Structure formats: structure tokens, C-alpha cells
Amino acid sequence: MVALVCSGDAGIYAMATLVFELLDKGDVSDAAKRIAIVNSPGISALQGAAARAGAPLGHDFCTISLSDLLTSWEDIQRRVKAAAEGDFVIAFYNPVSKKRRTQLAYARDVLLEHRPADTPVILATNLGRDGETVRIVPLENLDVDEVDMLTVVIVGSSNTRVVATGDGKRWAYTPRGYARKDGTGIVGGYPGAASLK
């Protein structure tokens, strides 16, 4: 028996994909292709970050890896622009590295063309590890130097808001549209993101 252990979910930017790619296109024996595979689901970094910060994935969202090691920078740029234009909540994986410092700044600048400057951004670092931190900052204040490879960056849509509970804790959430339903007791619409200033 062989086990590949990944942090998060093995099927999201992790080793399960490599196993299936090797079976599909790798130089492996017929015997290797007959192995039994069990792919166990895990908690992805975007799920962990969202749960710690509230409910930012309450409506349509996507994930984009900003690493250009396995994906061309041109493809990444196209995806960032499409997600920005589609007003998706976006979870960015692999946002920066020691050598790669410009991709997250590019994404921030593209997003600022399509959503308010005070759109909530969740910075979740070291999730489930010592030194875990989760912060909510406005999009215009997203600083590349405050992000590393152990940070998941979730950028809200134009409707993502911040609410504070009685204990003073701030939470980010993206409304599903319940305000449009009679009898919910929810008053008013969501013209854009709540101010974080």
C-alpha cells in the first residue's frame, strides 16, 4: 500500500491529479494501471479560510493558482480577467513566492477595475498550523509583502460584505439573494461591498 498525503484536499492543486495524469499519459506498466485507488476528500485551504472568516463563498466563486510553474502566465492573466469581469469571489492559491512577486499585484489591479476599492479580501496564513492568522483587508490595501506561499487570498465579489458580531469580531460573507425573498426579515439590497475603513 502506498499513501500520498497532502495538506488540504488531494484533488485541489495537489497530488491526486498527478496520479491520474501518470495513469493517463505516463510511462507506467499495465500492472500499475490495475492498482486500486482511493481518493479521500479533505478540507481545502479555501474552505478552511472561508470558515475562519465567515461565509465569503456563499455565492458563485472560483479558484485560480497564480503560479506560472505549470501554467503559462498568459493563461493566468486571461483567467484573472474573466473572473474579474464575471464578478466571482476568487480564491487565489500560490499567490507569491520569493521569486514571483508581481502576479498578485497584477490580479489586485485588474480586480480594482471591476469592483469597489473597499471589497473585502481575506488573508489566511498557516491555516491549522502554529501561527495561524486570518485578516480581512480592503482590496485597495492588499499588500503583496503581507502574503506568502502559505497564504490563501480570497477576494470578495462586488456584493461581499463585512459584518461585526457583538464580541467585535468581523466576518466576511457574500449574500445569496435572500433579501429578495418575502418573509426573510432581511431589509435592503446590496449595492456593493461594505467599507472596511
HUTA-V958570 format. One record per backbone hydrogen bond with DSSP energy under -0.5 kcal/mol. CO is the residue of the C=O (numbers start at 0). NH is the residue of the N-H. If there is no record, write none. Layout:
CO_NH + CO_NH
This chain:
2_4 + 3_5 + 8_11 + 9_15 + 9_16 + 10_12 + 13_16 + 13_17 + 14_18 + 15_19 + 16_20 + 17_21 + 18_22 + 19_23 + 20_24 + 20_25 + 21_25 + 25_27 + 28_32 + 30_33 + 31_34 + 37_39 + 39_9 + 41_43 + 43_47 + 44_48 + 45_49 + 46_50 + 47_51 + 48_52 + 49_53 + 52_171 + 54_57 + 54_173 + 59_88 + 61_90 + 63_92 + 71_75 + 72_76 + 73_77 + 74_78 + 75_79 + 76_80 + 77_81 + 78_82 + 79_83 + 80_84 + 81_85 + 82_87 + 83_86 + 88_61 + 89_91 + 89_154 + 90_63 + 90_92 + 91_152 + 92_65 + 94_103 + 98_100 + 99_96 + 101_105 + 102_106 + 103_107 + 104_108 + 105_109 + 106_110 + 107_111 + 108_112 + 109_112 + 110_113 + 110_114 + 115_118 + 116_139 + 118_138 + 119_155 + 120_122 + 120_136 + 121_123 + 121_153 + 122_124 + 122_134 + 123_151 + 124_132 + 125_128 + 128_131 + 132_124 + 134_122 + 136_120 + 137_140 + 138_141 + 140_142 + 141_143 + 142_145 + 143_146 + 147_150 + 149_125 + 150_94 + 150_152 + 151_123 + 151_153 + 152_91 + 152_154 + 153_121 + 153_155 + 154_89 + 156_159 + 158_174 + 159_193 + 160_172 + 162_170 + 164_167 + 168_164 + 170_162 + 171_54 + 172_160 + 172_174 + 176_179 + 177_180 + 180_183 + 184_186
